[in-house]
Amino acid sequence: MKFLAAPWRWPFISGLCRDDGGCIFCRALAKDDHDSLVCFRGKNFFVMLNKFPYNSGHLMIAPYAHLASPEQMAAGDLGEMWELTQRALAVLKEAFRPDGFNIGMNIGKAGGAGIRDHFHQHVVPRWQGDANFMAVTGETRVLSYDLETVQATVRAAFAK
């Protein structure tokens, strides 16, 4: 079996282990959108950038409600998550022209959830060859865009 390390994620993961005031999603909602990387606020869900992205434009769609799993939410309210997923795909396709996407949720500790108490969906743009040698051999992640540029681009596209 082969293992691939992602050392650039350690600051994020180690921060989750501390009890420093609660959930990152709930804290983000209480802050200024620019500072918390929130790109769009809907009725029941919001879209924010991942501060430690797998790729430029890595978005997360989360409910305002602090819920561990989608089945805890009213089925009718979950439709907004999928509408925002569609919008996120369109925004990222237009702004960054990725070759594909990874979309998914990690629910519970065994499911790989770094944040187990507030479910969220990841939308990760992918480009051919984006897993380059820097991440594998140089323990360095190369992102094409800085977070501020990505946030400004995504916020403007969601505002249209």
Secondary structure, DSSP 8 states (H G I E B T S, - for coil): ------GGGHHHHHHHTS-SSS-HHHHHHHS-HHHHTEEEE-SSEEEEE-SS-SSTT-EEEEESS--SSGGGS-HHHHHHHHHHHHHHHHHHHHHH--SEEEEE---STTTT-SS-SS--EEEEEE-TT-S-HHHHHSS----SS-HHHHHHHHHHHHH-
